[in-house]
Amino acid sequence: MTLIKYDYDVIVVGLGPAGSVASGVLSRKGYTVLGLEKKSHPRHKTCGGCLSARIVPWLEFDLSQVAENVIYGSKIYFRDRCGVERRSSTPIAYTVKRENFDLKLIDQTRLHGTVVQENEQVTGINQEADKVRVHTTKGQYTARYVIGADGATGAVARSIGIRPARRLYRAIENEFVLPQEQTAVWRDTVVIHLGLAERGYGWVFPRGAMLTTGLAALGRSEVKLKSNLLYLNQTHQFGNGQFHGHLYGDVIPCFDGRRKRLSSGRVLLAGDAAGLVEPFIGEGIYYAVRSGHLAASVTAGALQNGSNQLTRYDDLIRRELFNEFRWALYTARVAYFNQQKTFDLIVAHPGVVNIFYQILQGIGKYDQLAGLGWHHLLKKWI
Ligand SMILES: Cc1cc2nc3c(=O)[nH]c(=O)nc-3n(C[C@H](O)[C@H](O)[C@H](O)COP(=O)(O)OP(=O)(O)OC[C@H]3O[C@@H](n4cnc5c(N)ncnc54)[C@H](O)[C@@H]3O)c2cc1C
């Protein structure tokens, strides 16, 4: 019998939420794991940092250690007009600084025994008969399996010929220190703006002493995004026709309705690398964490039975996430098509907001909205 030689059981490329969770779970099970990260944590990640409350049971640590704000309610605007304000008696979301949240996740992973190499970028991978070879800016390694969790523009998806998501939101974000007298006003409420982003929306999220405002749209014009974000800021009297603090831009790779592959041979993709972002509100962190767990579970199974395929992962993702994403995509298409009408609908039926709170709390699911009949209501209006 020939002995197969490899450096690690699993190499995880990219240590954002998806990669840190996947590598932590596998290390905890006793497998040898190398985590490769091109940057060094704590690192900046352009992100609103708003986590739906349903993420809590999927985290190994107490979220209150890094949560900046606990969110109980929202206000919904159409341009500069506030139409609805709803509160919940239990948290619907938490806001975090991604630097702190991601650092906490990577610390957990290290504790479980993952070998973490930062400032090392993966440049490509090659699949061999019994292992995968990973090339980096510093050298090369081999592993029995590779998890690509290297974000929206990752190298692993390209290396295995998986095309990126077609539904790519362009997003910009303005992050600044909140004037002292306003911190109490913004403590536990988020604002959602309709009418400012083409097939998307705008937001105001509090993060401790900071505030982030942003817009995500499917349109291509960056100039329009910037001028509409200025308009949003002025609506809340942040700044005087000028951005203040930092202005960042990035893309959000949302589920686009295709039944695409997420694995090839001994390699699979998780989180943004797989386009696993919910297409209505653009929530990606929860799904990065969920897919990190699923990726680890399938890879652990393959390590046990010696399989050279990870197709079970594709089946699990389709079953657990795609059904929900399909309904979210339907909702996005209808709700963002005529945002004035959508806003009028919400004003007339504010209870619809509570259904979304239930989704964020993990009590409801998008596919259950069908049963509640609100998409028929939307259809009637639009
Ligand atoms: C403006 C904006 C606002 C957003 N707001 C929210 C929000 O409020 N709530 C929410 O849930 N989601 C939000 N998202 C989406 C969310 O940020 C992502 O879905 C989430 O970060 C995905 O996690 P991930 O682990 O898959 O990827 P990432 O967090 O992108 O992590 C990927 C990691 O891989 C590393 N990497 C990349 N390439 C390589 C390489 N070649 N070699 C080694 N390492 C590599 C990167 O440095 C990075 O650390 C927002 C996105 C944007 C752009």
The ligand as a Gaussian input file, in Angstrom:
#p B3LYP/6-31G(d) Opt

LIG

0 1
 C      -20.737000      47.739000       1.905000
 C      -21.101000      46.367000       2.434000
 C      -21.944000      46.260000       3.518000
 C      -22.306000      45.001000       4.023000
 N      -23.083000      44.949000       5.131000
 C      -23.436000      43.740000       5.651000
 C      -24.199000      43.681000       6.842000
 O      -24.532000      44.686000       7.469000
 N      -24.553000      42.439000       7.301000
 C      -24.186000      41.293000       6.657000
 O      -24.563000      40.198000       7.102000
 N      -23.428000      41.334000       5.534000
 C      -23.017000      42.527000       5.029000
 N      -22.211000      42.569000       3.927000
 C      -21.740000      41.304000       3.329000
 C      -20.621000      40.693000       4.201000
 O      -19.602000      41.646000       4.397000
 C      -20.037000      39.428000       3.540000
 O      -21.086000      38.629000       3.056000
 C      -19.169000      38.618000       4.521000
 O      -18.028000      39.337000       4.880000
 C      -18.749000      37.287000       3.871000
 O      -17.818000      36.623000       4.706000
 P      -16.715000      35.659000       4.053000
 O      -15.979000      35.026000       5.168000
 O      -17.337000      34.798000       3.025000
 O      -15.751000      36.644000       3.223000
 P      -14.868000      37.859000       3.727000
 O      -15.368000      38.443000       4.969000
 O      -14.705000      38.745000       2.532000
 O      -13.468000      37.183000       4.051000
 C      -12.636000      36.686000       3.020000
 C      -11.197000      36.691000       3.538000
 O      -10.376000      36.094000       2.538000
 C       -9.165000      36.834000       2.423000
 N       -8.641000      36.576000       1.079000
 C       -9.143000      37.028000      -0.096000
 N       -8.403000      36.555000      -1.128000
 C       -7.435000      35.779000      -0.582000
 C       -6.368000      35.018000      -1.123000
 N       -6.170000      34.957000      -2.450000
 N       -5.546000      34.356000      -0.285000
 C       -5.750000      34.399000       1.078000
 N       -6.749000      35.124000       1.645000
 C       -7.577000      35.791000       0.823000
 C       -9.596000      38.277000       2.664000
 O       -8.514000      39.080000       3.078000
 C      -10.659000      38.105000       3.747000
 O      -10.123000      38.196000       5.048000
 C      -21.818000      43.814000       3.394000
 C      -20.947000      43.919000       2.305000
 C      -20.588000      45.163000       1.829000
 C      -19.637000      45.259000       0.650000

